[in-house]
């Protein structure tokens, strides 16, 4: 199954394009893709740029913590 950050890269056209839109380095995007998630604030920024749901890019334990509330 494709992770949200991978979908965002596809929508942006490349890691480099997504990085440019976010004002970060391509290396940051590459690391996020390898890790599989980004911080909630970065996910919100990526959602604005790509339209990909922010919750598909957030570390799963954060979502679990919020749902346990």
C-alpha positions in Angstrom: 0.0 0.0 0.0 1.3 3.4 -0.9 1.9 5.8 1.9 0.6 9.4 1.9 4.1 10.9 1.5 4.6 8.8 -1.6 1.3 9.9 -3.0 2.2 13.6 -2.4 5.5 13.1 -4.3 3.6 11.7 -7.2 1.1 14.6 -7.2 4.0 17.1 -7.0 5.8 15.4 -9.9 9.0 14.6 -8.0 10.7 14.8 -4.7 12.5 17.9 -5.9 9.2 19.6 -6.9 7.6 18.8 -3.6 10.7 20.1 -1.7 10.6 23.4 -3.7 6.9 23.9 -2.9 7.5 23.3 0.8 10.8 25.3 1.1 12.8 22.3 2.2 15.5 20.2 0.6 15.0 17.2 -1.6 17.0 15.2 1.0 14.3 16.1 3.6 11.6 14.6 1.3 13.7 11.5 0.6 14.1 10.9 4.4 10.4 11.4 4.9 9.7 8.9 2.2 12.1 6.4 3.7 10.6 6.9 7.2 7.1 6.9 5.9 5.7 9.9 7.8 6.2 13.6 8.6 5.2 15.8 11.6 1.6 16.9 11.8 2.5 20.5 11.0 4.4 19.4 7.9 1.6 17.0 6.9 -0.8 20.0 7.0 1.5 22.0 4.8 1.8 19.1 2.3 -2.0 18.7 2.3 -2.4 22.3 1.3 0.1 21.9 -1.6 -1.0 18.5 -2.9 -4.5 17.8 -1.6 -3.3 14.5 -0.1 -5.0 13.8 3.3 -2.7 14.9 6.1 -3.6 12.0 8.3 -2.1 9.6 5.7 1.3 11.2 6.3 1.4 11.4 10.1 3.2 8.9 12.3 0.7 6.2 13.2 1.3 6.3 17.0 0.2 10.0 16.9 -3.1 9.1 15.4 -3.5 6.2 17.9 -2.9 8.7 20.8 -5.4 11.1 19.4 -8.0 8.4 19.0 -7.5 7.1 22.5 -8.3 10.6 23.9 
